[in-house]
Each structure stands twice: as C-alpha cells, then as structure tokens.
Amino acid sequence: MKDIAAALDVSINTVHKALTGKSGVSDAVRCRIVKLADELGYRRNAAASNLRRKRVRIAICLPAATGTGRYFHAYLWEGCRRHLDEARDSGIEAEFIDFEIGSYAPCLSRLVERVEAGGHLDGLLALAPAEGEETSLLRRLTDAGVSLILLNGDRPQTKRVGAVVADFESAGGLLAEQAENLLRFAGPGARVLLLSGDAAMPSHELVARAFRERLRRRWPGLVIDEVPGAHGQADELHRALLAHLEAARPALAVSVFALGSEILADTLVELGLAGEVAALGSDLFPESIAALRQGVFTNLVYKDPVGMAYRAIGDLIDAVLWHALPANEVQTGSVELVFQSNLAQVCARASANLR
C-alpha cells in the first residue's frame, strides 16, 4: 500500500479505503488505485488486516472556534472533522481539545501530565507553538512516543513527524498583485493604507512583508501608510483607522488579517466610503463574505484552513496507523483570490455553514 500511495501521490489511508471498499474515495481515484494494485499483484492479507483493528487514539489541540477563533480556527476544526467523518471506520478514536488564546501552554501541560502518567495517546495534531514552554511541552510528548503533526507553522525541534503551513508569502504577493491592478489608473503619489496586524504573529507579519516588498519593488513611488493592530485591540484599531481615513483618502485600503478586515469594512461603511475607496480583505467568514457581496471589498484572499487541516489529519492517521511519513515534512496550503464570481464555490468548499 505504501508503494501504491507513493506512485499515485495519495495517502496510505486513501489506498486502504479504496482497496477495502470503504467510502471517502472518488470513483476515479478508486479505479486508479485498484488498477495499479492489480498490476503490482497486490493481494490483501486478511491476517495482517485484523492486527490493525486495535483502537488508535489521537488528540486534536487547537484554539477554540469562538471569539476571534471564529475567523480562522473554526475552519481548522471544520477540516479536522471532515476528514475524521470520512475515516470513522478506520479504528481511530479522536479527542478534541480546545483552548483560549493565551492558554496553550497550560493546556499542553495537562496533556503531558496525562501521557507521562501512562495515558494512551498515539498521535497529536497541534497548533504550531511559539518558542519556549509550548515547544518544550510538545517535545516531551514526542519523546513519550506520540506522533506529532503541527498545523499553521513549524517547529522542527519538537521532533514532529511533519507540518502543514499556510502560504503567507503567496497570500501577501497575491494581495499586492491585485493591488497593482486596482492602482493602475492612480496618479503619482498614490497612497495605500495597510492594516498590517500584529508584527509578533507570523501569520500577519509574513503576509504584510510580502505585500510591501512586491508593491515597493514594482511601484517605487507608492506611499504605504501602515496601521498596526492586534487581536484584542479592536477599539484602538478602529480609532486609528478613522483618523487615517479622515485625514487623507487612500487610493486603496488593505488588511492582512481577519479582524482588521472586519473593522476596515465597517469603518468604510461608517464614513460613506464603501465603493469609493477600493479595499482588499483577508480570510473567509460571514462578515467578510457580506462585505464582498455588498461591494465594500473588491476581493478577499483565502488561505484554505479547511484544506490545511484536512491534509494534516490525513498525515497524522497515516503516521499512527501505517508508520508512514509525509512525502514532504513541511507542506504548504493553497491560497486563492476570491471574487464575487467565485464566492459561492469557495464558500461551498470551505464550510456548509457559509452561504
């Protein structure tokens, strides 16, 4: 099955489901797998299959989907649950552990205590940690024999099996490329207002940096006015944005993070500038979708958290069931630009709750 998976660039779990007649595999993929299995002389070993029927326990440890977690982390959970629903007959027992932002280390500490006291855990899907205590705690879990897949970042020192990360640089480049299209008729000295987020967060800083670098390289005379702001600073960000927009109207306003996108859309509407100032937002959630439909945003950049988490769970299942390593230790998620014309299709892929 490992040979078939490698040859067709699918997971071992997909091969297993195809060859055992289980759901969760398209007819086209199943046909390719069965055809190659026949060519290779594959015969299912029933005795070996029975050995795999022991229960395998994994845990998923991610920020809660409530509060600011509804912007991005809710869709990580969506991707996890989607894959586990398809793999429900694989013998996997999944435990869901969520935590509030700022309480990751205590959450991991409780899990470490449980495992080191003899609690059974085969695998863990966890948010990529910051340097320090979170990294050390994850390393204690892998030292205890837990297979670890990191999501939305990487820390090799945790001894993880692999990581699935968002392509932040491509997201910033895509925003910049669309900004160039929107600014092509702007005159000399055109100004761009950039809501650059929290510089301490890679998911903000890497997108903002890629955006700045491309625009300044391609448009040397462009003025970029930055308004930083972190989650938990909504009121301060709103006041700073009001001051900038009232002082000088930019040709374009861009936000590299979800909360900033919501505040940008609301502020443009509040000042009567919706549709007059071109605007680009980030991430897909009910408020950003409404702003795109109403013409407040021209586009949104979508980093596919559902697809990232779906892939990460697949890698974890392959690791704990088949001791298979990902083809690449670090895999990068897809990024796309959302228009009104493709919004319905993107929403359908992302979540049944998005309309």
Buried (B, 14 or more C-beta within 10 A) or exposed (E): BEEBBEBBEBBBBBBBBBBEEBEBBEEEBBEBBBEBBEEEEBEEEEEEEEEEEEEBBBBBBBBBBEEBBBBBBBBBBBBBBBBBEBBEEBBBEBEEBBBBEEEBBEBBBEBBEEBEEEEEBBBBBBBBBBEEBBBBBBBBBBEEEBBBBBBBBBBEEBBBBBBBBBBBBBBBBBBBBBBBEBBEEBEEEBBBBBBBBBEEBBBBBBBBBBBBBBBEEEBEEBEBEBBBBBBBBBEEBBEBBBEBBEEEBBBBBBBBBBBBBBBBBBBBBEBEBBEEBBBBBBBBBBBBBEBBEEEBBBBBBBBBBBBBBBBBBBBBBBBBBBEBEBEEEBBBBEBBBBBEEEBEEBBEBBBEEBE
